[in-house]
């Protein structure tokens, strides 16, 4: 199985500053997309499907299922 060309969405405030982490993902063939919060992630996901979502954001409902409030 190859992961080359896969899209990953990184959700949270700290991913932009985690350059070593994102550089490693790029080396492994991932295309990184960034969202600073759940609303921005939802907006991106409605128009661009991704293969993997990683988050360092605490979700208030604890599930990550459903639409964001507001």
C-alpha positions in Angstrom: 0.0 0.0 0.0 1.3 3.4 -0.9 0.4 6.7 0.8 1.8 8.9 -1.9 -0.5 11.7 -3.1 -2.8 11.5 -0.1 -4.5 14.6 1.4 -4.3 15.2 5.1 -6.2 17.9 7.0 -4.4 19.2 10.1 -6.9 20.9 12.5 -5.6 23.1 15.3 -3.6 26.2 16.1 -0.2 24.6 16.5 0.1 22.7 13.2 1.4 25.7 11.3 4.3 26.0 13.7 5.1 22.3 13.7 7.3 22.5 10.6 9.2 19.3 11.3 6.0 17.3 11.5 4.5 18.8 8.3 7.8 18.4 6.5 7.8 14.7 7.4 4.3 14.4 6.1 5.3 16.0 2.8 8.3 13.6 2.5 5.9 10.7 3.0 3.9 12.0 0.1 1.0 13.8 1.9 -0.5 17.1 0.7 -1.3 19.1 3.9 -4.3 21.3 4.3 -4.7 23.4 7.5 -7.7 24.6 9.5 -7.3 26.5 12.7 -10.7 25.4 14.1 -13.6 23.0 13.6 -15.6 25.5 11.6 -12.8 26.0 9.1 -12.2 22.2 8.9 -15.9 21.7 8.2 -15.9 24.3 5.5 -12.8 22.7 3.8 -14.2 19.2 4.1 -17.5 20.2 2.3 -15.5 21.2 -0.8 -12.4 19.1 -0.7 -12.3 15.4 0.5 -9.2 14.3 2.4 -7.9 10.9 3.3 -6.8 11.7 6.9 -7.8 14.2 9.5 -5.4 14.9 12.5 -6.4 17.3 15.2 -4.9 18.7 18.4 -8.2 20.6 19.1 -10.4 19.5 21.9 -13.9 18.9 20.5 -16.6 20.1 23.0 -18.9 17.1 22.3 -16.0 14.7 22.4 -17.0 12.8 19.3 -16.0 14.8 16.2 -19.3 13.7 14.6 -21.8 16.2 13.2 -21.7 19.8 12.1 -20.1 22.6 14.1 -22.4 25.0 15.9 -22.9 28.5 14.5 
